[in-house]
Structures are given as structure tokens and as C-alpha cells.
Amino acid sequence: MRDKSTDEAAWRASRKCDGGACVQVGVANEEVLLRGAADPDGLRIAVSRDGWHEFVTRVKNGDFDCF
């Protein structure tokens, strides 16, 4: 997910994003980037691809379910 014309990450949000209160995900320099959709110029978090894969796998497995 990279925009070759600007060398910036191409950001994506969930289809279930409600009024901008969601997280956007992009990929740049072999890292997965996260930012808030409501403040795209604000804080960004970078994680390794392996770390992102582990997180997504654990979410799918229900490891973070609170209820």
C-alpha cells in the first residue's frame, strides 16, 4: 500500500469506520503505520510487519476479547 507518485503510504480505513473515529493503516519502508483518521497529520505508530501479523492473528483468535 504505497503511492509511488508521492512515495507516501497509501492509507486505508475499515469499511466499518464510523464518522472518522477509526484507525487508518498504511505500509511504508517495510513497516506498518497506524494513525487516527480524525487527525491524519497527528501521531503515527510504526510496527514491524511481523508484529502487525501477530497482532491481527491474535485479534482474529479472540485473544483481546473483553466480553
Jmol script that loads the backbone (N, CA, C; Angstrom):
load data "model"
ATOM      1  N   MET A   1       0.845  -1.179   0.000  1.00  0.00           N
ATOM      2  CA  MET A   1       0.000   0.000   0.000  1.00  0.00           C
ATOM      3  C   MET A   1       0.880   1.228   0.000  1.00  0.00           C
ATOM      4  N   ARG A   2       1.357   1.567  -1.142  1.00  0.00           N
ATOM      5  CA  ARG A   2       2.247   2.711  -1.227  1.00  0.00           C
ATOM      6  C   ARG A   2       1.934   3.484  -2.492  1.00  0.00           C
ATOM      7  N   ASP A   3       1.850   4.795  -2.394  1.00  0.00           N
ATOM      8  CA  ASP A   3       1.599   5.655  -3.537  1.00  0.00           C
ATOM      9  C   ASP A   3       2.945   5.979  -4.172  1.00  0.00           C
ATOM     10  N   LYS A   4       3.235   5.358  -5.295  1.00  0.00           N
ATOM     11  CA  LYS A   4       4.539   5.526  -5.949  1.00  0.00           C
ATOM     12  C   LYS A   4       4.771   6.967  -6.410  1.00  0.00           C
ATOM     13  N   SER A   5       3.697   7.701  -6.718  1.00  0.00           N
ATOM     14  CA  SER A   5       3.867   9.061  -7.231  1.00  0.00           C
ATOM     15  C   SER A   5       4.370  10.027  -6.163  1.00  0.00           C
ATOM     16  N   THR A   6       4.042   9.787  -4.890  1.00  0.00           N
ATOM     17  CA  THR A   6       4.464  10.699  -3.824  1.00  0.00           C
ATOM     18  C   THR A   6       5.397  10.028  -2.830  1.00  0.00           C
ATOM     19  N   ASP A   7       5.613   8.714  -2.976  1.00  0.00           N
ATOM     20  CA  ASP A   7       6.444   7.938  -2.061  1.00  0.00           C
ATOM     21  C   ASP A   7       5.913   7.988  -0.631  1.00  0.00           C
ATOM     22  N   GLU A   8       4.602   8.129  -0.501  1.00  0.00           N
ATOM     23  CA  GLU A   8       3.931   8.130   0.796  1.00  0.00           C
ATOM     24  C   GLU A   8       3.129   6.849   0.943  1.00  0.00           C
ATOM     25  N   ALA A   9       2.824   6.511   2.164  1.00  0.00           N
ATOM     26  CA  ALA A   9       1.962   5.356   2.422  1.00  0.00           C
ATOM     27  C   ALA A   9       0.565   5.640   1.876  1.00  0.00           C
ATOM     28  N   ALA A  10      -0.063   4.639   1.295  1.00  0.00           N
ATOM     29  CA  ALA A  10      -1.463   4.739   0.889  1.00  0.00           C
ATOM     30  C   ALA A  10      -2.292   4.253   2.077  1.00  0.00           C
ATOM     31  N   TRP A  11      -3.032   5.148   2.682  1.00  0.00           N
ATOM     32  CA  TRP A  11      -3.749   4.845   3.916  1.00  0.00           C
ATOM     33  C   TRP A  11      -5.093   4.214   3.630  1.00  0.00           C
ATOM     34  N   ARG A  12      -5.483   3.263   4.493  1.00  0.00           N
ATOM     35  CA  ARG A  12      -6.772   2.585   4.384  1.00  0.00           C
ATOM     36  C   ARG A  12      -7.434   2.564   5.759  1.00  0.00           C
ATOM     37  N   ALA A  13      -8.754   2.622   5.742  1.00  0.00           N
ATOM     38  CA  ALA A  13      -9.532   2.513   6.980  1.00  0.00           C
ATOM     39  C   ALA A  13     -10.537   1.384   6.817  1.00  0.00           C
ATOM     40  N   SER A  14     -11.021   0.899   7.909  1.00  0.00           N
ATOM     41  CA  SER A  14     -12.032  -0.155   7.886  1.00  0.00           C
ATOM     42  C   SER A  14     -13.291   0.330   7.167  1.00  0.00           C
ATOM     43  N   ARG A  15     -13.962  -0.583   6.509  1.00  0.00           N
ATOM     44  CA  ARG A  15     -15.245  -0.249   5.885  1.00  0.00           C
ATOM     45  C   ARG A  15     -16.280   0.086   6.943  1.00  0.00           C
ATOM     46  N   LYS A  16     -16.023  -0.308   8.176  1.00  0.00           N
ATOM     47  CA  LYS A  16     -16.959  -0.052   9.267  1.00  0.00           C
ATOM     48  C   LYS A  16     -16.615   1.225  10.032  1.00  0.00           C
ATOM     49  N   CYS A  17     -15.750   2.043   9.489  1.00  0.00           N
ATOM     50  CA  CYS A  17     -15.352   3.295  10.137  1.00  0.00           C
ATOM     51  C   CYS A  17     -16.578   4.183  10.312  1.00  0.00           C
ATOM     52  N   ASP A  18     -16.783   4.673  11.527  1.00  0.00           N
ATOM     53  CA  ASP A  18     -17.974   5.450  11.849  1.00  0.00           C
ATOM     54  C   ASP A  18     -17.620   6.916  12.077  1.00  0.00           C
ATOM     55  N   GLY A  19     -17.861   7.739  11.091  1.00  0.00           N
ATOM     56  CA  GLY A  19     -17.683   9.178  11.243  1.00  0.00           C
ATOM     57  C   GLY A  19     -16.259   9.623  11.520  1.00  0.00           C
ATOM     58  N   GLY A  20     -15.283   8.899  11.038  1.00  0.00           N
ATOM     59  CA  GLY A  20     -13.896   9.291  11.206  1.00  0.00           C
ATOM     60  C   GLY A  20     -13.267   8.846  12.506  1.00  0.00           C
ATOM     61  N   ALA A  21     -14.026   8.217  13.389  1.00  0.00           N
ATOM     62  CA  ALA A  21     -13.495   7.744  14.668  1.00  0.00           C
ATOM     63  C   ALA A  21     -12.919   6.344  14.479  1.00  0.00           C
ATOM     64  N   CYS A  22     -11.851   6.258  13.710  1.00  0.00           N
ATOM     65  CA  CYS A  22     -11.267   4.955  13.422  1.00  0.00           C
ATOM     66  C   CYS A  22      -9.761   5.089  13.207  1.00  0.00           C
ATOM     67  N   VAL A  23      -9.132   3.969  13.036  1.00  0.00           N
ATOM     68  CA  VAL A  23      -7.693   3.911  12.803  1.00  0.00           C
ATOM     69  C   VAL A  23      -7.453   3.636  11.329  1.00  0.00           C
ATOM     70  N   GLN A  24      -6.477   4.316  10.746  1.00  0.00           N
ATOM     71  CA  GLN A  24      -6.068   4.054   9.373  1.00  0.00           C
ATOM     72  C   GLN A  24      -4.742   3.312   9.397  1.00  0.00           C
ATOM     73  N   VAL A  25      -4.543   2.460   8.392  1.00  0.00           N
ATOM     74  CA  VAL A  25      -3.347   1.638   8.296  1.00  0.00           C
ATOM     75  C   VAL A  25      -2.680   1.901   6.958  1.00  0.00           C
ATOM     76  N   GLY A  26      -1.361   2.004   6.973  1.00  0.00           N
ATOM     77  CA  GLY A  26      -0.583   2.158   5.745  1.00  0.00           C
ATOM     78  C   GLY A  26       0.723   1.393   5.873  1.00  0.00           C
ATOM     79  N   VAL A  27       1.411   1.200   4.764  1.00  0.00           N
ATOM     80  CA  VAL A  27       2.689   0.495   4.767  1.00  0.00           C
ATOM     81  C   VAL A  27       3.738   1.387   4.111  1.00  0.00           C
ATOM     82  N   ALA A  28       4.878   1.525   4.765  1.00  0.00           N
ATOM     83  CA  ALA A  28       5.993   2.304   4.215  1.00  0.00           C
ATOM     84  C   ALA A  28       7.288   1.768   4.803  1.00  0.00           C
ATOM     85  N   ASN A  29       8.287   1.631   3.967  1.00  0.00           N
ATOM     86  CA  ASN A  29       9.614   1.201   4.421  1.00  0.00           C
ATOM     87  C   ASN A  29       9.573  -0.069   5.254  1.00  0.00           C
ATOM     88  N   GLU A  30       8.812  -1.045   4.808  1.00  0.00           N
ATOM     89  CA  GLU A  30       8.719  -2.351   5.483  1.00  0.00           C
ATOM     90  C   GLU A  30       8.119  -2.277   6.878  1.00  0.00           C
ATOM     91  N   GLU A  31       7.439  -1.186   7.191  1.00  0.00           N
ATOM     92  CA  GLU A  31       6.750  -1.045   8.471  1.00  0.00           C
ATOM     93  C   GLU A  31       5.267  -0.827   8.218  1.00  0.00           C
ATOM     94  N   VAL A  32       4.454  -1.237   9.154  1.00  0.00           N
ATOM     95  CA  VAL A  32       3.028  -0.951   9.113  1.00  0.00           C
ATOM     96  C   VAL A  32       2.812   0.289   9.973  1.00  0.00           C
ATOM     97  N   LEU A  33       2.132   1.281   9.407  1.00  0.00           N
ATOM     98  CA  LEU A  33       1.895   2.547  10.094  1.00  0.00           C
ATOM     99  C   LEU A  33       0.435   2.648  10.499  1.00  0.00           C
ATOM    100  N   LEU A  34       0.181   3.223  11.668  1.00  0.00           N
ATOM    101  CA  LEU A  34      -1.172   3.421  12.182  1.00  0.00           C
ATOM    102  C   LEU A  34      -1.343   4.892  12.529  1.00  0.00           C
ATOM    103  N   ARG A  35      -2.532   5.431  12.242  1.00  0.00           N
ATOM    104  CA  ARG A  35      -2.844   6.816  12.619  1.00  0.00           C
ATOM    105  C   ARG A  35      -4.342   6.945  12.806  1.00  0.00           C
ATOM    106  N   GLY A  36      -4.743   7.973  13.501  1.00  0.00           N
ATOM    107  CA  GLY A  36      -6.166   8.246  13.687  1.00  0.00           C
ATOM    108  C   GLY A  36      -6.724   8.964  12.475  1.00  0.00           C
ATOM    109  N   ALA A  37      -7.878   8.534  11.990  1.00  0.00           N
ATOM    110  CA  ALA A  37      -8.480   9.153  10.808  1.00  0.00           C
ATOM    111  C   ALA A  37      -8.901  10.592  11.069  1.00  0.00           C
ATOM    112  N   ALA A  38      -9.255  10.904  12.305  1.00  0.00           N
ATOM    113  CA  ALA A  38      -9.702  12.254  12.642  1.00  0.00           C
ATOM    114  C   ALA A  38      -8.556  13.263  12.630  1.00  0.00           C
ATOM    115  N   ASP A  39      -7.311  12.805  12.779  1.00  0.00           N
ATOM    116  CA  ASP A  39      -6.143  13.690  12.799  1.00  0.00           C
ATOM    117  C   ASP A  39      -5.020  13.065  11.970  1.00  0.00           C
ATOM    118  N   PRO A  40      -5.146  13.076  10.639  1.00  0.00           N
ATOM    119  CA  PRO A  40      -4.169  12.387   9.793  1.00  0.00           C
ATOM    120  C   PRO A  40      -2.753  12.955   9.858  1.00  0.00           C
ATOM    121  N   ASP A  41      -2.605  14.186  10.344  1.00  0.00           N
ATOM    122  CA  ASP A  41      -1.268  14.770  10.480  1.00  0.00           C
ATOM    123  C   ASP A  41      -0.698  14.587  11.883  1.00  0.00           C
ATOM    124  N   GLY A  42      -1.438  13.927  12.754  1.00  0.00           N
ATOM    125  CA  GLY A  42      -1.021  13.731  14.131  1.00  0.00           C
ATOM    126  C   GLY A  42      -0.097  12.542  14.307  1.00  0.00           C
ATOM    127  N   LEU A  43      -0.134  12.000  15.487  1.00  0.00           N
ATOM    128  CA  LEU A  43       0.718  10.886  15.889  1.00  0.00           C
ATOM    129  C   LEU A  43       0.565   9.685  14.966  1.00  0.00           C
ATOM    130  N   ARG A  44       1.689   9.075  14.623  1.00  0.00           N
ATOM    131  CA  ARG A  44       1.708   7.841  13.848  1.00  0.00           C
ATOM    132  C   ARG A  44       2.508   6.806  14.621  1.00  0.00           C
ATOM    133  N   ILE A  45       2.045   5.587  14.575  1.00  0.00           N
ATOM    134  CA  ILE A  45       2.733   4.481  15.232  1.00  0.00           C
ATOM    135  C   ILE A  45       3.233   3.539  14.152  1.00  0.00           C
ATOM    136  N   ALA A  46       4.483   3.120  14.266  1.00  0.00           N
ATOM    137  CA  ALA A  46       5.071   2.186  13.303  1.00  0.00           C
ATOM    138  C   ALA A  46       5.366   0.869  14.008  1.00  0.00           C
ATOM    139  N   VAL A  47       4.978  -0.232  13.377  1.00  0.00           N
ATOM    140  CA  VAL A  47       5.273  -1.570  13.880  1.00  0.00           C
ATOM    141  C   VAL A  47       5.842  -2.401  12.733  1.00  0.00           C
ATOM    142  N   SER A  48       6.579  -3.430  13.084  1.00  0.00           N
ATOM    143  CA  SER A  48       7.124  -4.311  12.050  1.00  0.00           C
ATOM    144  C   SER A  48       5.992  -5.092  11.399  1.00  0.00           C
ATOM    145  N   ARG A  49       6.228  -5.585  10.203  1.00  0.00           N
ATOM    146  CA  ARG A  49       5.226  -6.422   9.535  1.00  0.00           C
ATOM    147  C   ARG A  49       4.948  -7.683  10.360  1.00  0.00           C
ATOM    148  N   ASP A  50       5.978  -8.261  10.945  1.00  0.00           N
ATOM    149  CA  ASP A  50       5.791  -9.451  11.780  1.00  0.00           C
ATOM    150  C   ASP A  50       4.935  -9.126  13.005  1.00  0.00           C
ATOM    151  N   GLY A  51       5.201  -7.986  13.622  1.00  0.00           N
ATOM    152  CA  GLY A  51       4.413  -7.568  14.777  1.00  0.00           C
ATOM    153  C   GLY A  51       2.957  -7.331  14.406  1.00  0.00           C
ATOM    154  N   TRP A  52       2.715  -6.719  13.248  1.00  0.00           N
ATOM    155  CA  TRP A  52       1.353  -6.471  12.781  1.00  0.00           C
ATOM    156  C   TRP A  52       0.640  -7.796  12.502  1.00  0.00           C
ATOM    157  N   HIS A  53       1.341  -8.704  11.858  1.00  0.00           N
ATOM    158  CA  HIS A  53       0.755 -10.011  11.551  1.00  0.00           C
ATOM    159  C   HIS A  53       0.361 -10.740  12.842  1.00  0.00           C
ATOM    160  N   GLU A  54       1.229 -10.692  13.836  1.00  0.00           N
ATOM    161  CA  GLU A  54       0.924 -11.340  15.119  1.00  0.00           C
ATOM    162  C   GLU A  54      -0.293 -10.687  15.775  1.00  0.00           C
ATOM    163  N   PHE A  55      -0.356  -9.360  15.750  1.00  0.00           N
ATOM    164  CA  PHE A  55      -1.494  -8.643  16.339  1.00  0.00           C
ATOM    165  C   PHE A  55      -2.804  -9.039  15.653  1.00  0.00           C
ATOM    166  N   VAL A  56      -2.826  -9.008  14.325  1.00  0.00           N
ATOM    167  CA  VAL A  56      -4.041  -9.355  13.583  1.00  0.00           C
ATOM    168  C   VAL A  56      -4.453 -10.805  13.864  1.00  0.00           C
ATOM    169  N   THR A  57      -3.497 -11.708  13.911  1.00  0.00           N
ATOM    170  CA  THR A  57      -3.789 -13.109  14.205  1.00  0.00           C
ATOM    171  C   THR A  57      -4.415 -13.248  15.583  1.00  0.00           C
ATOM    172  N   ARG A  58      -3.867 -12.539  16.559  1.00  0.00           N
ATOM    173  CA  ARG A  58      -4.402 -12.630  17.921  1.00  0.00           C
ATOM    174  C   ARG A  58      -5.790 -12.008  18.026  1.00  0.00           C
ATOM    175  N   VAL A  59      -6.047 -10.936  17.281  1.00  0.00           N
ATOM    176  CA  VAL A  59      -7.394 -10.358  17.262  1.00  0.00           C
ATOM    177  C   VAL A  59      -8.379 -11.381  16.702  1.00  0.00           C
ATOM    178  N   LYS A  60      -8.004 -12.002  15.587  1.00  0.00           N
ATOM    179  CA  LYS A  60      -8.881 -12.999  14.964  1.00  0.00           C
ATOM    180  C   LYS A  60      -9.111 -14.194  15.887  1.00  0.00           C
ATOM    181  N   ASN A  61      -8.136 -14.538  16.708  1.00  0.00           N
ATOM    182  CA  ASN A  61      -8.257 -15.648  17.639  1.00  0.00           C
ATOM    183  C   ASN A  61      -9.047 -15.286  18.894  1.00  0.00           C
ATOM    184  N   GLY A  62      -9.374 -13.999  19.065  1.00  0.00           N
ATOM    185  CA  GLY A  62     -10.148 -13.561  20.222  1.00  0.00           C
ATOM    186  C   GLY A  62      -9.319 -13.320  21.463  1.00  0.00           C
ATOM    187  N   ASP A  63      -8.006 -13.203  21.312  1.00  0.00           N
ATOM    188  CA  ASP A  63      -7.128 -13.017  22.470  1.00  0.00           C
ATOM    189  C   ASP A  63      -7.379 -11.722  23.232  1.00  0.00           C
ATOM    190  N   PHE A  64      -8.008 -10.737  22.592  1.00  0.00           N
ATOM    191  CA  PHE A  64      -8.238  -9.448  23.250  1.00  0.00           C
ATOM    192  C   PHE A  64      -9.704  -9.203  23.562  1.00  0.00           C
ATOM    193  N   ASP A  65     -10.546 -10.216  23.365  1.00  0.00           N
ATOM    194  CA  ASP A  65     -11.967 -10.062  23.642  1.00  0.00           C
ATOM    195  C   ASP A  65     -12.177  -9.836  25.137  1.00  0.00           C
ATOM    196  N   CYS A  66     -12.923  -8.800  25.470  1.00  0.00           N
ATOM    197  CA  CYS A  66     -13.162  -8.456  26.869  1.00  0.00           C
ATOM    198  C   CYS A  66     -14.488  -8.995  27.377  1.00  0.00           C
ATOM    199  N   PHE A  67     -15.352  -9.370  26.491  1.00  0.00           N
ATOM    200  CA  PHE A  67     -16.703  -9.781  26.914  1.00  0.00           C
ATOM    201  C   PHE A  67     -16.908 -11.238  26.672  1.00  0.00           C
TER     202      PHE A  67
END
end "model"
wireframe off; spacefill off
backbone 0.3
color backbone group
